[in-house]
Amino acid sequence: MAKNTPIDPTSTDAWKQLAGIATDFSPDLRGWFDSDPSRAARYTFQAADLTVDLSKGLVTEEILAHLLQLAQDVDVAGRYQSMIEGSHINVTEDRAVLHTALRRPKDGSALVPPAGFVVDGDDVDAEVHATLDKVYQFADRVRSGSWTGVTGKRITTIVNIGIGGSDLGPVMVYEALKPYVQAGLECRFVSNIDPNDIAEKTADLDPETTLFIVASKTFGTLETLTNARLARQWLWGRLGGSGALADTDDARADAVAKHFVAVSTALDKVAAFGIDPENAFGFWDWVGGRYSVDSAIGTSIVIAIGPDNWREFLAGSHAIDEHMRTAPFERNVPVLMALLNVWYTDFLKAQTHAVLPYAQNLHRFAAYLQQLTMESNGKSVRWDGSPVTTETGEVFWGEPGTNGQHAFYQLIHQGTHLIPADFIAVANPAHPLKDETGDGNAVKPGQDVHNLFMANFFAQTKALAFGKTAEEVRAEGTEESVVPARVFSGNRPTTSILAPALTPSVLGQLIALYEHIVFTQGTIWGIDSFDQWGVELGKQLAMQIAPAVEGDRRALESQDSSTKSLIERYLELRD
């Protein structure tokens, strides 16, 4: 199925009906809620621990019916089944797409597909759990102190060196689950080839208690290997400078073996770097980088939060995988959210999508979703190589509330752009604090600060949905000349996602939810959401331009006039 020409969504009757509705569409959330007391209940759904309210979306029963038909017409369910069974739906790289297999439970008696299914010669479940077990055993050694550095001291800091999916996933999960990190352990993350990144991340570290994890499947990623070499130099220099390392090749090799491990399948390159291949944790071609946090790429987090919490994290993702597979489309949360995104993007011409977590520990979630969504669905050709027939992708962005309220919410509320927004919150914070004094400014004595925080969460979606009319502004006694500036149009679409707490399971659920939203949208648009050729050209050109930046005149003269002049100016400034 996957290699056939995708169904053109614009050829379906559902698409044509939606296009007709969009022509003179005039949303009226106030009116819809006033005339339909059951709207909130009808558009609120449950997926594992996530309560998802779509009622403030710009959707009616008629629109939803056509969207659901569209999902049927392009066979979202069939393509999802093909994906989880290991079909090569990543057609440009001729690969299976099996990130869902990374979180299948060890007891596979009730799994679909059944335990023991083989893809490209791999017994998927057996290999995944063998790798997980190896990661768990290593994590336990570090956490217990039985793994030590070269001087015998226990490890207190793990530095993950990776980029893209080998960085964005781990750093987001670490920040989100900080309350679960073992006391005495800390993770840091180096990704940027800007030398300031690794210099600042290592500046105050003790080399005797630092462990580096080099995450690169091929062990050839330019940024990652450059930073790994810089880390190795730092380790040797700092250990030698303190007298903890003899000036011999054997001593340096021993230091690398004790302070570096790898997440890679290129064992020959790992060994050449000085890392014991026994301390390399592999993954597979059927795991794309931006979908890989559940794999050995998460080793730093397994060490930090422990194997039991990691199992809960994986179980949360698996619960949403099963919801995606089994829930009817009319109650299938990832499908419904994806369909609304298609409605906003292709018919109402929204170009961006805000993700606004009212949970400070999710402060890197929007950055994580930027890669997941835009690298996946930022495509202009379909999976058969033909041009797309629709708009594809959205620009994802966001910051935590309430910070964003004092920054960019003005544009969402009163600007000229339609910006759908997902609001994410938890009922129980990791740190339930009270403002005991208030100094006369608290809502009440002993104010529960999380309640105050959540009042903002609820207020923002209400304000975006219903706005404030000129009459309401005047009724407040506002001077007439200022009335237009204080009117809120409303009808700004939002989705509210509420969970009990930011647990490992809930975080896994949120990640899988957005993965399947991306999948559904990609299927509707007929694109391969699992390759990323768009990132290659810049990397290739960087390697071609590097000699010019080093002063090679022939390489410099071969550049276009703009690039040449910029490099010349850079060299002047550098000198």
Buried (B, 14 or more C-beta within 10 A) or exposed (E): EBEEEBBBBEEBEBBEBBEEBBEEBEBEBBEBBEEBEEBEEEBBBEBBBBBBBBBBBBBBEEBBEBBBBBBEBBBBBEBBBBBBBBBBBBBBBEBBBBBBBBBBBEEBEEBBBEBEBEBBEBBBBBBBBEBBEBBBEBBBBBBEEEBBBBBEBBBBBBBBBBBBBBBBBBBBBBBBBBEBBBEEBBBBBBBBBEEEBBEEBBEEBBBBBBBBBBBBBEBEBBBBBBBBEBBBEBBBEBBBEEEBBEEEEEBBEBBBBBBBBBBBBBBEBBBEBBBBBEBBBBBBBBBBBBBBBBBBBBBBBBBBBBBEBBBBBBBBBBBBBBBBBEBEBEEBBBBBBBBBBBBBBBBBEBEBBBBBBBBBBBBBBBBBBBBBBBBBBBBEBBBEEEEBBBBBBBBBBBBBBBEBBEEBBEEBBBEEEBBBBBBBBBEEBBEEEBBEEEEEEBEEEEBBBBEBBBEBBBEBBEBBBBBBBEEBBBEEEBEEEEBEEBBBEBBBBBBBBBBEBBBBBBBBBBBBBBBBBBBBBBBBBBBBBBBBEEEEEEEEEEEEBEBBBEEEEEBBEBBEEEBBEEBEEEBEEEE
